């Protein structure tokens, strides 16, 4: 049976169609999920896409965390049962929902950053990164105004010690993120937040590479490896 990956649309989502295309290119069925419906439609995994949910009028992701759909998603993700990938604004929503530690704040330059960016994959044991090799460098797209990852030293040390830093920026830190962190994962490895956009690097015609496709292929490998429930 083909895996079904939900892609959520909030008011202000910009990259939901791109994420759905990436899911389809990887070989899964993208399932549109509306923020106002408290129904995950039985999907196997969920992508929270980039954009400006609710216009970022309060704080990035701060309103979206209260969407009816998130009421269903948060407990399922927290239990470790539901794989969730939050990209850019989706990462901000996961942080606001306390599914991931830390916060995303204004870039150190106070400017919107839009560039091709090299990342080093640090953790390949998650549902979304198992298709990469540890230390692999990939080229994806970074576009954000509030992409600076911050956390207190105790939290950062814990993330380092537990191997929960998912990826780091290679070269100049583009937004001032503490310790060059571009993405993190939860303790179960099912919830991943990534500031850059892998869905914009899945086709040679339109992206800087096809390196981002590995995130979406990885979830299929993860779902395929799960032990079926007893009949």
Short mmCIF file of the C-alpha atoms (twelve columns), coordinates in Angstrom:
data_MODEL
# 
_entry.id   MODEL 
# 
loop_
_atom_site.group_PDB 
_atom_site.id 
_atom_site.type_symbol 
_atom_site.label_atom_id 
_atom_site.label_alt_id 
_atom_site.label_comp_id 
_atom_site.label_asym_id 
_atom_site.label_seq_id 
_atom_site.Cartn_x 
_atom_site.Cartn_y 
_atom_site.Cartn_z 
_atom_site.pdbx_PDB_model_num 
ATOM 1   C CA . UNK A 1   0.000   0.000  0.000   1 
ATOM 2   C CA . UNK A 2   1.328   3.455  -0.927  1 
ATOM 3   C CA . UNK A 3   2.224   5.644  2.040   1 
ATOM 4   C CA . UNK A 4   -0.037  8.641  2.596   1 
ATOM 5   C CA . UNK A 5   1.719   11.824 3.714   1 
ATOM 6   C CA . UNK A 6   -0.427  14.739 4.802   1 
ATOM 7   C CA . UNK A 7   0.559   18.289 3.869   1 
ATOM 8   C CA . UNK A 8   -1.080  20.955 6.013   1 
ATOM 9   C CA . UNK A 9   -2.304  24.273 4.648   1 
ATOM 10  C CA . UNK A 10  -2.638  27.215 7.033   1 
ATOM 11  C CA . UNK A 11  -3.763  30.712 6.045   1 
ATOM 12  C CA . UNK A 12  -0.517  32.125 4.665   1 
ATOM 13  C CA . UNK A 13  1.137   28.819 3.740   1 
ATOM 14  C CA . UNK A 14  3.280   29.310 0.642   1 
ATOM 15  C CA . UNK A 15  5.073   26.024 0.111   1 
ATOM 16  C CA . UNK A 16  2.329   23.472 0.630   1 
ATOM 17  C CA . UNK A 17  2.095   22.695 -3.106  1 
ATOM 18  C CA . UNK A 18  5.882   22.357 -3.341  1 
ATOM 19  C CA . UNK A 19  5.905   19.994 -0.361  1 
ATOM 20  C CA . UNK A 20  3.101   17.920 -1.890  1 
ATOM 21  C CA . UNK A 21  5.054   17.666 -5.143  1 
ATOM 22  C CA . UNK A 22  8.154   16.528 -3.264  1 
ATOM 23  C CA . UNK A 23  6.092   13.866 -1.488  1 
ATOM 24  C CA . UNK A 24  4.739   12.642 -4.835  1 
ATOM 25  C CA . UNK A 25  8.187   12.603 -6.453  1 
ATOM 26  C CA . UNK A 26  9.424   10.426 -3.598  1 
ATOM 27  C CA . UNK A 27  6.660   7.923  -4.328  1 
ATOM 28  C CA . UNK A 28  4.051   8.650  -1.656  1 
ATOM 29  C CA . UNK A 29  0.500   9.957  -1.959  1 
ATOM 30  C CA . UNK A 30  0.260   13.594 -0.772  1 
ATOM 31  C CA . UNK A 31  -2.940  14.203 1.199   1 
ATOM 32  C CA . UNK A 32  -4.090  17.822 1.650   1 
ATOM 33  C CA . UNK A 33  -4.946  18.665 5.265   1 
ATOM 34  C CA . UNK A 34  -6.762  21.873 6.175   1 
ATOM 35  C CA . UNK A 35  -5.727  23.647 9.381   1 
ATOM 36  C CA . UNK A 36  -9.336  24.161 10.450  1 
ATOM 37  C CA . UNK A 37  -10.284 20.474 10.352  1 
ATOM 38  C CA . UNK A 38  -9.489  18.369 13.396  1 
ATOM 39  C CA . UNK A 39  -8.941  15.360 11.171  1 
ATOM 40  C CA . UNK A 40  -5.622  13.829 10.131  1 
ATOM 41  C CA . UNK A 41  -7.458  11.585 7.637   1 
ATOM 42  C CA . UNK A 42  -5.500  8.553  8.746   1 
ATOM 43  C CA . UNK A 43  -2.243  9.701  7.135   1 
ATOM 44  C CA . UNK A 44  1.013   7.930  7.883   1 
ATOM 45  C CA . UNK A 45  3.089   11.122 8.278   1 
ATOM 46  C CA . UNK A 46  2.640   14.898 8.102   1 
ATOM 47  C CA . UNK A 47  4.547   17.821 6.609   1 
ATOM 48  C CA . UNK A 48  4.064   21.314 8.039   1 
ATOM 49  C CA . UNK A 49  5.192   23.545 5.153   1 
ATOM 50  C CA . UNK A 50  6.848   26.923 4.943   1 
ATOM 51  C CA . UNK A 51  5.142   30.261 4.590   1 
ATOM 52  C CA . UNK A 52  3.694   32.876 6.896   1 
ATOM 53  C CA . UNK A 53  0.900   31.182 8.831   1 
ATOM 54  C CA . UNK A 54  -1.674  33.778 9.874   1 
ATOM 55  C CA . UNK A 55  0.653   36.397 8.418   1 
ATOM 56  C CA . UNK A 56  3.104   36.003 11.320  1 
ATOM 57  C CA . UNK A 57  1.163   38.864 12.885  1 
ATOM 58  C CA . UNK A 58  1.679   37.751 16.481  1 
ATOM 59  C CA . UNK A 59  4.845   35.645 16.350  1 
ATOM 60  C CA . UNK A 60  5.852   33.061 13.755  1 
ATOM 61  C CA . UNK A 61  3.809   29.923 14.384  1 
ATOM 62  C CA . UNK A 62  2.234   31.265 17.579  1 
ATOM 63  C CA . UNK A 63  -1.313  31.316 16.196  1 
ATOM 64  C CA . UNK A 64  -1.002  28.211 14.028  1 
ATOM 65  C CA . UNK A 65  -0.187  26.084 17.072  1 
ATOM 66  C CA . UNK A 66  -3.821  26.531 18.187  1 
ATOM 67  C CA . UNK A 67  -5.343  25.355 14.894  1 
ATOM 68  C CA . UNK A 68  -7.893  22.534 15.285  1 
ATOM 69  C CA . UNK A 69  -5.686  20.180 13.274  1 
ATOM 70  C CA . UNK A 70  -2.814  20.732 15.700  1 
ATOM 71  C CA . UNK A 71  -5.048  19.460 18.491  1 
ATOM 72  C CA . UNK A 72  -4.928  16.080 16.774  1 
ATOM 73  C CA . UNK A 73  -1.354  16.271 15.549  1 
ATOM 74  C CA . UNK A 74  0.430   17.257 18.756  1 
ATOM 75  C CA . UNK A 75  -0.488  14.244 20.935  1 
ATOM 76  C CA . UNK A 76  0.092   11.814 18.056  1 
ATOM 77  C CA . UNK A 77  3.520   13.308 17.384  1 
ATOM 78  C CA . UNK A 78  4.465   13.555 21.055  1 
ATOM 79  C CA . UNK A 79  3.746   9.839  21.527  1 
ATOM 80  C CA . UNK A 80  6.274   8.994  18.826  1 
ATOM 81  C CA . UNK A 81  3.621   7.410  16.623  1 
ATOM 82  C CA . UNK A 82  3.253   10.109 13.956  1 
ATOM 83  C CA . UNK A 83  6.265   11.291 11.922  1 
ATOM 84  C CA . UNK A 84  6.146   15.064 11.377  1 
ATOM 85  C CA . UNK A 85  8.463   17.270 9.318   1 
ATOM 86  C CA . UNK A 86  8.256   21.024 9.924   1 
ATOM 87  C CA . UNK A 87  9.959   23.139 7.276   1 
ATOM 88  C CA . UNK A 88  10.762  26.817 7.986   1 
ATOM 89  C CA . UNK A 89  7.414   28.146 9.280   1 
ATOM 90  C CA . UNK A 90  6.569   24.528 10.062  1 
ATOM 91  C CA . UNK A 91  9.674   24.388 12.273  1 
ATOM 92  C CA . UNK A 92  8.483   27.537 14.015  1 
ATOM 93  C CA . UNK A 93  5.066   25.938 14.583  1 
ATOM 94  C CA . UNK A 94  6.666   22.815 16.072  1 
ATOM 95  C CA . UNK A 95  8.737   24.966 18.447  1 
ATOM 96  C CA . UNK A 96  5.674   26.994 19.467  1 
ATOM 97  C CA . UNK A 97  3.786   23.725 20.049  1 
ATOM 98  C CA . UNK A 98  6.644   22.518 22.314  1 
ATOM 99  C CA . UNK A 99  7.171   19.457 20.158  1 
ATOM 100 C CA . UNK A 100 10.735  20.666 19.643  1 
ATOM 101 C CA . UNK A 101 12.937  22.635 22.043  1 
ATOM 102 C CA . UNK A 102 14.223  26.146 21.437  1 
ATOM 103 C CA . UNK A 103 12.805  28.991 19.381  1 
ATOM 104 C CA . UNK A 104 13.278  30.717 16.033  1 
ATOM 105 C CA . UNK A 105 13.976  34.456 16.160  1 
ATOM 106 C CA . UNK A 106 14.896  37.262 13.766  1 
ATOM 107 C CA . UNK A 107 17.979  36.663 11.668  1 
ATOM 108 C CA . UNK A 108 21.066  38.276 13.177  1 
ATOM 109 C CA . UNK A 109 21.300  40.545 10.130  1 
ATOM 110 C CA . UNK A 110 17.662  41.635 10.626  1 
ATOM 111 C CA . UNK A 111 17.260  40.922 6.911   1 
ATOM 112 C CA . UNK A 112 15.369  38.261 5.020   1 
ATOM 113 C CA . UNK A 113 17.833  35.661 3.726   1 
ATOM 114 C CA . UNK A 114 17.222  33.946 0.379   1 
ATOM 115 C CA . UNK A 115 20.084  31.768 -0.882  1 
ATOM 116 C CA . UNK A 116 21.235  28.285 -1.792  1 
ATOM 117 C CA . UNK A 117 22.703  26.790 1.355   1 
ATOM 118 C CA . UNK A 118 24.955  23.828 2.106   1 
ATOM 119 C CA . UNK A 119 23.977  21.756 5.153   1 
ATOM 120 C CA . UNK A 120 25.808  18.966 6.930   1 
ATOM 121 C CA . UNK A 121 23.497  16.156 8.017   1 
ATOM 122 C CA . UNK A 122 24.407  15.256 11.601  1 
ATOM 123 C CA . UNK A 123 21.711  12.732 12.513  1 
ATOM 124 C CA . UNK A 124 20.664  9.981  10.098  1 
ATOM 125 C CA . UNK A 125 18.635  7.984  12.612  1 
ATOM 126 C CA . UNK A 126 15.385  9.913  12.248  1 
ATOM 127 C CA . UNK A 127 12.282  9.083  10.240  1 
ATOM 128 C CA . UNK A 128 13.175  11.889 7.831   1 
ATOM 129 C CA . UNK A 129 16.964  11.532 7.409   1 
ATOM 130 C CA . UNK A 130 17.691  7.802  7.276   1 
ATOM 131 C CA . UNK A 131 18.436  8.049  3.557   1 
ATOM 132 C CA . UNK A 132 21.513  10.206 4.138   1 
ATOM 133 C CA . UNK A 133 24.916  9.313  5.542   1 
ATOM 134 C CA . UNK A 134 26.259  10.962 8.678   1 
ATOM 135 C CA . UNK A 135 28.303  14.011 7.782   1 
ATOM 136 C CA . UNK A 136 26.892  14.187 4.257   1 
ATOM 137 C CA . UNK A 137 26.736  17.693 2.848   1 
ATOM 138 C CA . UNK A 138 23.658  18.636 0.847   1 
ATOM 139 C CA . UNK A 139 22.628  21.743 -1.073  1 
ATOM 140 C CA . UNK A 140 19.122  23.081 -0.470  1 
ATOM 141 C CA . UNK A 141 17.355  26.456 -0.346  1 
ATOM 142 C CA . UNK A 142 17.208  28.813 2.642   1 
ATOM 143 C CA . UNK A 143 14.622  31.592 2.675   1 
ATOM 144 C CA . UNK A 144 13.574  33.081 5.989   1 
ATOM 145 C CA . UNK A 145 13.463  36.251 8.032   1 
ATOM 146 C CA . UNK A 146 13.173  34.566 11.437  1 
ATOM 147 C CA . UNK A 147 15.442  31.580 11.041  1 
ATOM 148 C CA . UNK A 148 17.848  32.095 13.920  1 
ATOM 149 C CA . UNK A 149 17.648  29.028 16.168  1 
ATOM 150 C CA . UNK A 150 18.124  29.874 19.845  1 
ATOM 151 C CA . UNK A 151 18.041  27.903 23.084  1 
ATOM 152 C CA . UNK A 152 19.684  28.127 26.478  1 
ATOM 153 C CA . UNK A 153 23.073  26.494 26.982  1 
ATOM 154 C CA . UNK A 154 21.642  23.597 28.983  1 
ATOM 155 C CA . UNK A 155 19.221  22.753 26.178  1 
ATOM 156 C CA . UNK A 156 21.927  23.063 23.535  1 
ATOM 157 C CA . UNK A 157 24.263  20.805 25.508  1 
ATOM 158 C CA . UNK A 158 21.491  18.236 25.913  1 
ATOM 159 C CA . UNK A 159 20.703  18.279 22.186  1 
ATOM 160 C CA . UNK A 160 24.389  17.778 21.410  1 
ATOM 161 C CA . UNK A 161 24.804  14.976 23.944  1 
ATOM 162 C CA . UNK A 162 21.689  13.144 22.730  1 
ATOM 163 C CA . UNK A 163 22.571  13.530 19.049  1 
ATOM 164 C CA . UNK A 164 19.440  15.535 18.374  1 
ATOM 165 C CA . UNK A 165 21.075  18.214 16.247  1 
ATOM 166 C CA . UNK A 166 19.751  17.181 12.850  1 
ATOM 167 C CA . UNK A 167 21.770  19.454 10.551  1 
ATOM 168 C CA . UNK A 168 24.147  22.410 10.661  1 
ATOM 169 C CA . UNK A 169 24.978  25.184 8.267   1 
ATOM 170 C CA . UNK A 170 28.272  24.743 6.417   1 
ATOM 171 C CA . UNK A 171 30.430  27.836 6.027   1 
ATOM 172 C CA . UNK A 172 29.172  31.221 7.169   1 
ATOM 173 C CA . UNK A 173 26.205  31.003 9.535   1 
ATOM 174 C CA . UNK A 174 23.491  32.700 7.450   1 
ATOM 175 C CA . UNK A 175 21.182  33.761 10.278  1 
ATOM 176 C CA . UNK A 176 23.093  33.648 13.563  1 
ATOM 177 C CA . UNK A 177 21.680  30.312 14.718  1 
ATOM 178 C CA . UNK A 178 23.342  29.100 17.904  1 
ATOM 179 C CA . UNK A 179 26.051  26.531 17.143  1 
ATOM 180 C CA . UNK A 180 25.129  26.725 13.464  1 
ATOM 181 C CA . UNK A 181 22.038  24.609 14.017  1 
ATOM 182 C CA . UNK A 182 19.752  24.330 10.989  1 
ATOM 183 C CA . UNK A 183 17.457  21.617 12.326  1 
ATOM 184 C CA . UNK A 184 16.707  19.480 15.368  1 
ATOM 185 C CA . UNK A 185 14.707  16.376 16.231  1 
ATOM 186 C CA . UNK A 186 12.740  15.192 19.239  1 
ATOM 187 C CA . UNK A 187 13.813  12.329 21.456  1 
ATOM 188 C CA . UNK A 188 11.885  9.737  19.410  1 
ATOM 189 C CA . UNK A 189 13.294  10.853 16.073  1 
ATOM 190 C CA . UNK A 190 9.831   11.127 14.534  1 
ATOM 191 C CA . UNK A 191 9.487   14.925 14.782  1 
ATOM 192 C CA . UNK A 192 11.967  16.982 12.780  1 
ATOM 193 C CA . UNK A 193 12.243  20.742 12.327  1 
ATOM 194 C CA . UNK A 194 14.392  22.165 9.533   1 
ATOM 195 C CA . UNK A 195 14.760  25.845 8.676   1 
ATOM 196 C CA . UNK A 196 15.988  25.428 5.053   1 
ATOM 197 C CA . UNK A 197 13.665  24.057 2.364   1 
ATOM 198 C CA . UNK A 198 14.408  20.538 1.056   1 
ATOM 199 C CA . UNK A 199 11.216  20.622 -1.049  1 
ATOM 200 C CA . UNK A 200 12.846  23.264 -3.272  1 
ATOM 201 C CA . UNK A 201 15.735  20.914 -4.053  1 
ATOM 202 C CA . UNK A 202 14.024  17.867 -5.510  1 
ATOM 203 C CA . UNK A 203 14.297  18.492 -9.272  1 
ATOM 204 C CA . UNK A 204 17.361  19.525 -11.262 1 
ATOM 205 C CA . UNK A 205 15.257  21.803 -13.485 1 
ATOM 206 C CA . UNK A 206 13.997  24.028 -10.683 1 
ATOM 207 C CA . UNK A 207 16.348  23.602 -7.724  1 
ATOM 208 C CA . UNK A 208 20.036  23.971 -6.948  1 
ATOM 209 C CA . UNK A 209 20.242  20.172 -6.597  1 
ATOM 210 C CA . UNK A 210 18.073  17.142 -5.914  1 
ATOM 211 C CA . UNK A 211 19.588  16.662 -2.461  1 
ATOM 212 C CA . UNK A 212 16.382  17.552 -0.635  1 
ATOM 213 C CA . UNK A 213 14.509  14.558 -2.007  1 
ATOM 214 C CA . UNK A 214 16.242  12.401 0.593   1 
ATOM 215 C CA . UNK A 215 13.998  13.760 3.348   1 
ATOM 216 C CA . UNK A 216 10.891  12.574 1.544   1 
ATOM 217 C CA . UNK A 217 12.399  9.262  0.443   1 
ATOM 218 C CA . UNK A 218 13.539  8.639  4.030   1 
ATOM 219 C CA . UNK A 219 10.006  8.729  5.395   1 
ATOM 220 C CA . UNK A 220 8.996   5.995  2.947   1 
ATOM 221 C CA . UNK A 221 11.878  3.837  4.153   1 
ATOM 222 C CA . UNK A 222 10.881  4.502  7.744   1 
ATOM 223 C CA . UNK A 223 7.224   3.674  7.152   1 
ATOM 224 C CA . UNK A 224 8.165   0.545  5.234   1 
ATOM 225 C CA . UNK A 225 10.340  -0.685 8.080   1 
ATOM 226 C CA . UNK A 226 7.663   -0.426 10.747  1 
ATOM 227 C CA . UNK A 227 6.423   -3.699 12.174  1 
ATOM 228 C CA . UNK A 228 2.790   -4.281 11.148  1 
ATOM 229 C CA . UNK A 229 0.268   -4.440 13.955  1 
ATOM 230 C CA . UNK A 230 -0.968  -7.937 14.841  1 
ATOM 231 C CA . UNK A 231 -4.159  -8.939 13.033  1 
# 
